Amino acid sequence: MQAPILSLQHASENWQRYINICNRCLTYAPYTVPFNQGHADTIFTPYIAANETLCLIGSREKNGKTEEGVVHISLLAGDEKFAILHLLLADSNDVAWSLLQQAESWAAARSKLIRSHNLRLNPYSCLMHGTESYCWGGLYSTRNAFTRQNWDLELDIINMYLDMPDCPDICDSGLEIIEVDNSEDDLSVNGKFRVIRKGEALASCGYTYHKAISQHFGKGIGQLWIHAQTESHGQGYGLHVITAAHNRLYKLGARRVILATNNALFRAVKFYEKLGYKPELIHAFTFQKEL
């Protein structure tokens, strides 16, 4: 069975059409801001100009009805071995399947591996599902396309949240905790806390206060991720950086913090539960494929 032949158009030729398709497909997606022309002018267009990327609209007529979809893929900056599939949305399984084949053909001529998300290269950061562009579990046509094209499941994502009605206390540990990588734009405020010992970072916790998402949902929403050196596990360093991040997010206006962790990381899930995090009824996945 072959994927259908689509009528293709570059998104830059009709941003409004691209935006309309995205918003239609993401109507029920969690923590997602509807795209608009301002996003196209200030985020999508400059991103495409600065990176080797393919951003397509595809459509076909079936039974008197137009089926549409979009796909956006880029090379990982500074590493020609990786291509990142930022977005794959479609009205039907067949349109998603055909667009994914287009993305694979483009990537195969440029890289050896293709992945469905990456934190470092994401023009939709802080617009949809937090800072990552996961394949949200509700995108059935997207998930089916990955299956048809024999992509491997990379991560089975658990989404968790913590409500913060009061300002969290910072652990008084005597450890050296520094804040680095601070930045702010129209969409978010970002930073990172690190525990330092003898000049070495033992654990770090990055945070994002989602300005656009918070405004859209009428509630302050932050997000964080945490990393600790393997030899530092169980020594409390992660607790110190995450409480510092909670405190900073609260002061920025967040009253809910979200995070995503891998279903395979049982100890991590239990760690977050002890802090008061609860699982959300949001399933998400990431996929990858060698080309």
ROLUMDO-359167 format. One line per 5 residues: number of its first residue (from 1); their letters; for each residue x, y, z of N, C-alpha, C. Coordinates in steps of 0.2 Angstrom, whole numbers. Example, Ala and Ser with C-alpha at 12.3 -4.5 7.8 and 13.67 -1.06 7.14 Angstrom:
2
1) AS) 66/-28/39/62/-22/39/66/-16/39 | 64/-11/35/68/-5/36/64/0/39 $
% end
This chain:
291
1) MQAPI) 4/-6/0/0/0/0/4/6/0 | 3/11/-4/7/17/-5/3/23/-2 | 7/27/1/4/34/4/1/38/-2 | -4/42/-1/-7/45/-6/-2/51/-9 | -3/53/-15/0/59/-18/-3/65/-16 $
6) LSLQH) 0/70/-13/-3/76/-10/-1/82/-15 | -5/87/-14/-3/93/-17/1/97/-12 | 7/99/-13/11/102/-8/12/109/-9 | 13/113/-3/15/120/-3/19/122/2 | 24/126/1/28/128/7/25/133/11 $
11) ASENW) 25/132/18/22/136/23/23/143/22 | 29/145/20/31/152/19/26/155/14 | 24/151/10/19/154/4/12/156/7 | 10/153/12/4/154/15/3/152/22 | 6/157/26/6/156/33/0/155/37 $
16) QRYIN) -5/159/34/-12/158/37/-15/152/36 | -14/148/31/-16/142/30/-13/137/34 | -6/137/35/-2/133/40/-5/134/47 | -6/140/49/-9/142/55/-16/139/57 | -20/139/52/-27/137/52/-27/129/53 $
21) ICNRC) -22/126/49/-22/118/50/-19/116/57 | -14/120/59/-11/118/66/-16/119/71 | -20/125/71/-25/126/76/-30/121/76 | -32/119/70/-38/114/70/-36/107/73 | -30/105/71/-27/99/73/-25/99/81 $
26) LTYAP) -24/105/84/-22/105/91/-27/108/95 | -33/108/93/-39/111/97/-39/108/104 | -38/102/105/-38/99/111/-32/97/114 | -26/99/111/-19/98/114/-18/102/121 | -15/99/125/-14/102/132/-9/107/132 $
31) YTVPF) -10/112/136/-4/118/137/-2/120/130 | -7/122/126/-5/124/119/-9/131/117 | -5/135/115/-7/142/113/-9/142/106 | -15/144/104/-17/145/97/-12/149/93 | -9/146/87/-4/150/83/-8/156/80 $
36) NQGHA) -4/161/78/-7/167/75/-1/170/70 | -3/175/66/1/178/61/7/181/65 | 6/184/71/12/186/74/17/181/76 | 15/175/78/20/170/79/24/168/72 | 20/168/67/23/167/60/29/172/58 $
41) DTIFT) 27/178/60/31/184/58/38/184/63 | 37/183/69/42/184/74/46/177/76 | 43/172/74/46/165/77/47/161/71 | 42/159/67/43/154/62/47/156/56 | 45/162/53/49/165/47/56/166/49 $
46) PYIAA) 58/169/54/65/170/56/69/163/57 | 65/158/60/68/152/61/70/148/55 | 65/148/50/66/145/44/72/148/40 | 73/155/40/78/159/37/85/157/40 | 85/155/46/91/154/50/94/147/50 $
51) NETLC) 89/142/48/91/135/49/89/131/42 | 92/125/41/91/121/36/84/117/38 | 79/119/35/72/116/37/68/115/31 | 63/111/32/57/110/27/51/110/31 | 47/115/29/40/116/32/35/116/27 $
56) LIGSR) 31/111/26/26/110/21/19/109/23 | 15/111/18/7/110/19/6/105/14 | 2/100/15/0/95/11/-8/94/11 | -11/93/5/-18/92/5/-20/87/-1 | -26/84/0/-29/80/-6/-37/81/-5 $
61) EKNGK) -40/79/-11/-47/79/-11/-49/71/-10 | -54/70/-6/-56/63/-5/-64/63/-3 | -68/60/-8/-75/60/-7/-78/67/-6 | -75/71/-10/-78/78/-10/-76/83/-4 | -71/80/0/-69/84/6/-61/85/5 $
66) TEEGV) -59/91/7/-52/92/7/-49/90/14 | -43/86/13/-40/84/19/-33/87/19 | -31/90/25/-25/94/25/-20/92/31 | -14/94/30/-9/92/35/-3/97/35 | 1/97/40/8/100/40/13/96/42 $
71) VHISL) 19/98/40/25/94/43/31/99/43 | 35/99/48/41/104/49/46/100/52 | 52/100/48/58/96/50/64/100/49 | 69/99/53/75/103/53/81/99/54 | 87/101/52/93/98/54/95/101/61 $
76) LAGDE) 98/97/65/101/99/72/107/103/71 | 106/109/73/112/114/72/118/111/74 | 123/111/70/130/109/72/131/102/72 | 126/98/70/127/91/70/123/88/64 | 126/86/58/123/84/52/120/77/53 $
81) KFAIL) 121/74/58/119/67/59/112/67/61 | 109/72/64/102/72/67/98/77/63 | 92/74/62/86/79/59/81/78/65 | 77/84/66/72/84/71/65/86/68 | 61/81/69/54/82/66/50/86/72 $
86) HLLLA) 49/93/71/46/97/75/38/96/76 | 35/95/70/28/95/70/25/91/64 | 21/86/65/17/83/60/10/82/62 | 6/86/59/-2/86/60/-6/85/54 | -11/82/54/-15/80/48/-22/79/50 $
91) DSNDV) -27/80/45/-34/78/46/-35/71/46 | -31/67/43/-32/60/41/-25/56/42 | -26/49/43/-20/45/43/-16/45/37 | -19/45/31/-16/45/25/-12/51/24 | -15/57/25/-11/63/24/-5/64/29 $
96) AWSLL) -6/62/35/0/62/40/5/57/37 | 3/51/35/8/46/32/12/49/26 | 9/52/22/12/55/16/17/60/18 | 15/65/22/19/70/24/25/67/28 | 24/62/32/30/59/35/35/56/30 $
101) QQAES) 33/53/25/37/51/20/41/57/16 | 38/62/15/41/68/13/47/70/17 | 45/70/24/50/72/29/56/67/29 | 55/61/28/60/56/29/64/57/22 | 62/58/17/66/59/10/70/65/11 $
106) WAAAR) 67/70/14/71/76/14/77/75/19 | 76/71/25/81/70/30/86/65/28 | 84/60/24/88/55/22/94/58/17 | 93/63/14/98/66/10/103/70/14 | 102/71/20/105/76/24/108/73/31 $
111) SKLIR) 105/67/33/107/65/40/106/57/40 | 108/55/46/107/48/47/102/45/52 | 100/50/56/95/49/61/90/54/62 | 83/52/63/78/57/63/74/56/70 | 73/61/74/70/61/80/63/65/80 $
116) SHNLR) 59/64/84/52/68/84/52/73/89 | 58/75/93/58/80/97/65/82/99 | 66/88/101/73/90/104/72/97/107 | 75/97/113/74/104/117/78/109/114 | 84/108/111/88/113/109/86/116/102 $
121) LNPYS) 82/113/98/80/116/92/73/115/91 | 69/120/93/62/119/93/58/126/92 | 56/128/86/53/134/85/46/135/89 | 43/130/91/37/130/94/38/130/102 | 44/131/104/45/131/111/40/136/115 $
126) CLMHG) 37/134/120/33/138/124/27/140/121 | 25/137/115/18/138/112/14/132/113 | 17/126/112/13/120/113/16/115/117 | 12/112/122/14/107/127/20/109/130 | 21/115/133/27/116/137/33/118/132 $
131) TESYC) 39/116/134/45/118/130/46/112/125 | 43/107/125/44/101/121/39/100/116 | 40/98/110/35/96/105/35/89/104 | 32/86/110/31/79/110/25/77/105 | 25/71/103/19/68/100/14/67/105 $
136) WGGLY) 9/72/106/4/71/111/0/65/109 | -2/61/114/-6/55/113/-12/55/109 | -15/61/110/-22/62/106/-21/63/99 | -15/64/96/-14/65/89/-13/58/85 | -19/55/84/-19/48/82/-16/48/75 $
141) STRNA) -18/52/71/-15/52/64/-8/52/64 | -5/56/68/3/57/69/5/50/71 | 3/47/77/5/41/79/4/35/74 | -1/35/71/-2/30/66/3/31/60 | 5/37/58/10/38/53/17/35/55 $
146) FTRQN) 19/36/62/25/34/64/25/26/64 | 19/23/66/19/16/66/20/13/58 | 16/16/54/16/14/47/23/14/44 | 27/19/46/34/21/43/39/17/48 | 37/13/52/42/9/56/47/13/61 $
151) WDLEL) 44/18/64/48/22/69/48/18/75 | 54/19/79/55/16/85/52/21/91 | 49/18/96/47/22/101/53/23/105 | 54/30/107/60/32/110/59/33/118 | 53/37/119/51/38/126/44/38/126 $
156) DIINM) 42/35/132/35/35/134/34/40/140 | 31/45/138/31/51/143/26/51/148 | 28/52/154/23/54/159/23/61/161 | 17/64/161/17/71/162/14/72/169 | 17/76/173/15/77/180/15/85/182 $
161) YLDMP) 11/86/187/10/93/189/10/94/197 | 12/100/199/12/102/206/9/109/206 | 3/109/210/0/115/212/4/119/218 | 5/125/217/9/129/222/4/135/225 | 0/134/230/-4/139/232/0/144/236 $
166) DCPDI) 6/142/239/10/146/243/17/146/241 | 21/151/243/28/151/240/32/145/244 | 35/141/240/39/136/243/46/138/246 | 48/135/251/54/137/255/60/134/251 | 65/137/251/72/135/249/75/131/254 $
171) CDSGL) 78/125/252/82/121/257/88/124/259 | 89/125/266/95/128/268/100/123/270 | 104/121/265/109/115/265/116/117/266 | 118/124/265/125/125/265/128/124/258 | 125/121/254/128/120/247/128/126/243 $
176) EIIEV) 133/126/238/134/132/234/129/130/228 | 124/135/228/119/134/222/119/141/218 | 120/140/212/120/146/208/115/146/202 | 113/152/200/108/152/195/112/155/188 | 110/151/183/114/153/176/109/153/171 $
181) DNSED) 111/155/165/107/154/159/101/158/159 | 100/164/162/94/167/162/93/171/156 | 86/170/154/84/173/147/77/175/148 | 74/180/144/67/181/144/66/184/137 | 60/182/134/57/185/128/49/185/129 $
186) DLSVN) 46/186/123/39/187/124/35/181/126 | 38/175/125/34/169/127/36/166/134 | 42/168/136/44/164/142/50/168/146 | 51/166/152/57/167/156/60/161/158 | 67/161/157/70/154/158/76/155/162 $
191) GKFRV) 78/150/166/84/150/170/86/143/172 | 91/142/176/94/136/178/97/136/185 | 96/132/189/100/132/195/105/126/195 | 110/127/198/115/121/199/118/121/206 | 119/114/208/123/113/214/130/112/212 $
196) IRKGE) 135/116/215/142/116/213/146/113/219 | 150/108/218/155/106/223/162/105/220 | 167/109/223/173/109/220/174/111/213 | 169/115/211/169/118/204/165/113/199 | 162/108/202/159/103/197/151/104/199 $
201) ALASC) 147/104/193/140/104/194/138/97/195 | 135/96/201/132/89/203/125/88/201 | 121/93/201/114/93/199/112/99/196 | 107/99/192/105/105/189/97/105/188 | 94/110/188/87/111/187/85/117/182 $
206) GYTYH) 83/116/176/81/121/172/74/123/173 | 72/129/172/65/131/173/63/136/168 | 56/136/166/53/140/162/46/143/164 | 46/149/165/39/152/166/36/154/159 | 30/150/158/27/151/152/22/157/151 $
211) KAISQ) 25/163/149/21/169/149/15/168/144 | 16/166/138/11/166/133/5/160/135 | 8/155/137/3/149/140/-1/151/146 | 3/155/151/-1/157/157/-6/162/155 | -5/167/150/-10/172/149/-16/168/145 $
216) HFGKG) -14/163/141/-20/160/137/-24/156/142 | -21/153/147/-25/149/151/-28/152/158 | -25/159/159/-27/163/164/-25/160/171 | -19/157/171/-16/154/177/-8/153/176 | -5/155/181/3/155/180/5/148/180 $
221) IGQLW) 9/146/174/11/140/173/19/140/172 | 22/136/175/29/135/175/31/128/173 | 37/127/171/39/120/169/46/119/171 | 48/113/172/55/112/174/58/105/172 | 64/104/172/67/98/171/73/98/175 $
226) IHAQT) 75/92/177/81/91/182/86/85/179 | 92/86/181/97/82/179/102/81/185 | 104/75/187/109/74/192/114/69/189 | 121/70/191/126/65/189/124/59/193 | 125/53/189/124/47/192/127/45/199 $
231) ESHGQ) 133/47/200/136/46/206/133/51/212 | 129/56/210/126/60/215/119/58/217 | 116/53/214/109/51/215/109/49/223 | 103/51/226/102/49/232/105/53/238 | 108/58/236/112/63/241/108/69/242 $
236) GYGLH) 103/70/239/99/76/240/100/82/236 | 105/82/231/106/87/227/101/89/223 | 97/84/220/91/86/216/86/90/219 | 85/88/226/80/91/230/82/99/231 | 88/100/232/90/107/233/89/111/227 $
241) VITAA) 90/109/221/90/113/215/82/113/213 | 78/108/214/71/108/212/67/113/216 | 69/113/223/65/118/227/67/125/226 | 74/126/224/76/133/221/72/135/215 | 71/130/210/67/132/204/60/133/206 $
246) HNRLY) 57/129/211/50/130/213/49/137/216 | 54/139/220/53/146/223/54/151/218 | 58/151/213/59/156/208/53/156/203 | 50/150/201/44/150/197/38/153/201 | 37/152/207/32/155/211/32/163/211 $
251) KLGAR) 38/165/212/39/173/212/38/176/205 | 39/172/200/38/174/193/30/174/191 | 26/171/196/19/170/195/16/163/194 | 20/158/194/18/151/192/14/149/199 | 8/146/197/5/143/203/4/135/201 $
256) RVILA) 6/133/195/6/126/194/13/125/190 | 16/120/192/22/118/188/21/111/185 | 23/110/179/22/104/175/29/102/173 | 30/95/172/36/92/170/34/86/166 | 39/83/163/38/77/159/44/73/160 $
261) TNNAL) 43/66/162/48/61/163/46/55/160 | 51/51/159/51/45/156/47/39/160 | 43/36/157/39/30/161/44/25/163 | 50/24/160/55/19/162/59/22/169 | 58/28/170/62/31/176/58/30/182 $
266) FRAVK) 57/24/185/53/23/191/55/27/197 | 62/28/198/64/31/204/63/39/203 | 63/41/197/62/48/196/55/50/197 | 50/46/195/43/46/196/41/47/204 | 44/42/207/43/42/215/46/48/218 $
271) FYEKL) 52/51/216/55/57/218/50/63/217 | 47/63/211/42/69/210/36/68/214 | 34/62/215/28/60/219/29/62/226 | 35/61/229/36/63/236/36/71/237 | 37/74/231/37/82/232/30/84/231 $
276) GYKPE) 25/80/229/18/82/229/16/82/222 | 20/80/217/18/80/210/13/74/209 | 8/76/204/3/71/203/3/69/195 | 2/63/193/2/62/186/-4/65/183 | -3/68/177/-9/71/173/-12/65/168 $
281) LIHAF) -18/66/166/-21/62/161/-19/64/154 | -12/65/153/-9/67/146/-4/62/145 | -5/58/139/0/54/137/4/57/131 | 10/56/131/14/58/125/20/53/124 | 23/54/118/28/50/115/33/53/111 $
286) TFQKE) 39/51/111/44/53/106/46/47/102 | 48/48/96/50/42/92/57/44/88 | 60/39/85/66/40/81/66/35/76 | 71/36/71/71/31/66/78/32/62 | 82/27/61/88/27/58/86/27/50 $
291) L) 90/31/46/88/32/39/93/28/35 $
% end
